[in-house]
Amino acid sequence: MDVKNTSKDKFDKLGYVAARRQLRKLRVNSKRLVDSLFAGNYRSVFKGPGLEFQEVRQYVFGDDVRFIDWNVSSRLQDTYCKIFNEEREVSLMFLLDISSSMTCALNSSKIKLLQEVFALLGFAALNNGDKVGSVAFDEELKWYTPAKTGSQHFLGQLKNLLTASQNTTISGTELANALKVTAETMKKRGICIILSDFKTDNYWAELSFLARRHEVIAIRLEDALDEVFPPIGYLAIKDAEEGQLMHFYPLSKKFQQNYQGYWETLSTTWKHNCNKHGIRTLSLRSSDDVSQCILAFLRKRRY
């Protein structure tokens, strides 16, 4: 298996400077949000892969009610709780979709959304001493970076993402291969976070296999065009991934109904299939307050 460990810059000097500027902005904004909002919520949600029993002590407010020892509580006529030492080390592997449906001009808000989510969760992991790795893909694997600790390791991945996001080459989406590589290379149980618009198919077998070995969180990235198409006149659109030229008349009421119905059905089916495989889902739109949506997801995920 030929897997790249780093991504080389293929862009001009102006693109590099823009990526550096964006990197600084993401770093400052993300660290501020992590310090103010995410720290406690992150630690309570992304736990290590194992727990070792330590002792039984009286329950105090804030203890996990799932660990109440009812036998001891009944015998001593008070509430007692089991205390565990957590295996602290957590490995987070991000699967990053940088295909044309994410990066083309019409959908540029999606790749910005992906960058923001990756930065937020990555810096939260960094702040907690966890390992962060990534797999970036379009119709082929762009890079695979093993999960490691350290700020420079993560910043290198974020820089690779920012530069790769500027690529205007038409490309499809091969999520199945990225899932397969992740399953083959992650030997120890960890958490896999997929950031994609999931505009592809034939990946459910690989996703199901990965979910049996690791915890998988699927974050679906959407923008306004995934809900309502702009009511403009006759339009010829070239498919960003297939290169096929298609003709539409968006002013047609039937077109708008079919368009909206198609994406609603696709989203509902996707959520149903994820639930069936035990995969937690989160849908984010470009108009959402990303930090608040992720915070709400983390709080809900505790229970």
Buried (B, 14 or more C-beta within 10 A) or exposed (E): EEEEEEBEBEBEEEBBEBBEEBBEEBBEBBBEBBEEBBEEBBBBBBBBBEBEEEEBEEBEEEBBEEBBBEEBBEEEEEBBBBBBEBEEBBBBBBBBBBBBBBBBEEBBBBBBBBBBBBBBBBBBBBBBEBBBBBBBBBBEBBBBBBBEBEEEBBBBBBBBBBBBBBBEEBBBBBBBBBBBBBBEBBEEEBBBBBBBBBBBEEBBEBBBBBBEBBBBBBBBBBBEBBBEBEEEEEBEEEBBBEEEEEEBEBEEEEBBEEBBEEBEEEBEEBBEBBEEBEBBBBBBBBEEEBBEBBBEBBEEBEE
